[in-house]
Each structure stands twice: as structure tokens, then as C-alpha cells.
């Protein structure tokens, strides 16, 4: 609230400080900053933030209470009445409502993308939504102990870390990739990011110019498609069947984004012959292969399907995005890692 208050130009003595504070709070109530039932800061806290006396804030609160915008009682912070209805929102001064939005080409492409929003609804009979965690299966106590141990571990200095991620974490991931996925790499080839979307966005912006072609699966992960569209890539969708993405007669392109170990959303595994065709195509036209190892290590009956990289020959470039891990609210963190050659 303080930021919105300070953003309003000060009049030339036409209004008192009490009036300016009360009118700003009215505007914030009308615009939903303080919805019905919410509480405002205490008079002492607001006075300290604004650099005015507590008496001034108290007078503003009393004026708002007299007009019905607030409910106040001794020893409690002021509250917006539950049943308050404000018909006409107060227009904020100094803001041009008709000012043009000067977005870059990248920003304009983002605005044109569809919004993948899942509205809240009743609990379905069968929940097929992806990306949701079963809270009852999450090892909450183990996670809490690990978080507490990490917080209590005091470094010698508080400073920015390696942009590529913690060296200890990257070394641990190196061992995991070799042990679980058969991938040999150096820690310097691994970059830790805040979720697979950030990693894919970094890769695409570094490798693809607007208008250049990129091969994707059809159907594919919608968020990955949006990253490519936002960059301005020209998409070449390829049909997916029981053997994964069809790789016959692939046209030249800058890169290909695939989920060979567990195709999303159909779940097929790319056959060995098609993996070899894809890597041969990438080598011949100088394209990159971005391999999203979506759920690649989860199998019920057979060993996990190996990634494409062990079959690569010299001269082929690939970037492998690895397993996403998420923690439950309130921390709600996501971590991914990718490595390339």
C-alpha cells in the first residue's frame, strides 16, 4: 500500500495530508487492493512507513470509519467491512489510461500465446491433470529435516554463488546421471536452473533466431511449444505414434525438441531406429537435439529407456534436460538441470 500512496503526486497545498491518505486508501479499497474483510496496517506501522505522525494516520482512519469504509475497534487493526460495496472505482491521478503499450517483438509474441490456466473446480472423479503432486505421498518430515539442516549450515560468507549452480550439487548430479542414466559428463557441463521451463527458454534463445525452423512433436508439451513460439521460431510439427516421433524425411532445421524416453502426452518410447535417424539428421544438417527426459527413469516392468546421447557420434550436438523435482507449498520450489555437448 505504501508504494501506491507514494506514487500519487502531491497537490499544491489543496488537500491536507489526512485527506490524501484517506483518499488513497479509498482508491485501494475500490480497486481491490484491500478487499472486504482484509485488515490495513496499524496506525503506528503506517505512520512509520509514510514518515508522518501517528496522529495523522489515526485521523485518516477515523475519517474512513465515519464514512463506512473501515471498521475500527480498540486494540485491533482497521478492517474493511465484509459487506462493503464500492460502485465507482476511484481513478488514480497521474496515470494515462490510454497510453500505448510499447512492447518488444518478443513481448508481442508472448501476449499472443494462449493461457494454459486450470481454473479451480470440484474434485473430479478421475484426475488426469499433469504436474500435480499427491500430497499424501510426499515425504514431508524427511523434506523438513533436510531443509532445516541446510538452513542451519552457515557458510563463511553470504554472497552470490556460481551462476551454473552449486558445485556440490553439480558434482552429485554428475554421479547420478552416470549411475541412473548412463551419461558421462563433467560437472562443468551441467547447469542447474529453476525448473525445466527456464532451462528450455535459455537454450532456445541461445540457439534459435526469429524465423528459423524448429522440429517439435505433435502433440507435444504445450509450454515447450510456447517457448519456441515466443522466440519467433517457425515450428515444424511431426506426428507421434507408438514408436515416438516420426523421423522420416525430416526437413533441415535449427533444432529438434523431443521427449524420447516418455513422450508427452501420449507416453510412447522412441524406438532405437528412430533415435538413430534423428541423430543422423542432426549431424547432417548441423542441428541441435534438445532431449527432455520427462519421467525417463520411471518404469514399472522394464528398465528405464536410455537417453539418446550415448548413441551420438562425433559432430552431433545435443542438450539434455533432466528430471524435474518439486516441493509442496508453502516453499513450492522446482529444480531442473541440463547438460550439453
PyMOL commands that set and color helices and strands:
alter all, ss='L'
color gray80, all
select helices_A, chain A and resi 2-6+17-30+43-50+54-67+105-111+135-137+140-152+167-181+187-189+196-207+222-231+272-285+309-311
alter helices_A, ss='H'
color red, helices_A
select strands_A, chain A and resi 190-193+213-218+234-241+244-245+255-258+288-292+317-321+325-326+334-340
alter strands_A, ss='S'
color yellow, strands_A
deselect
rebuild
show_as cartoon
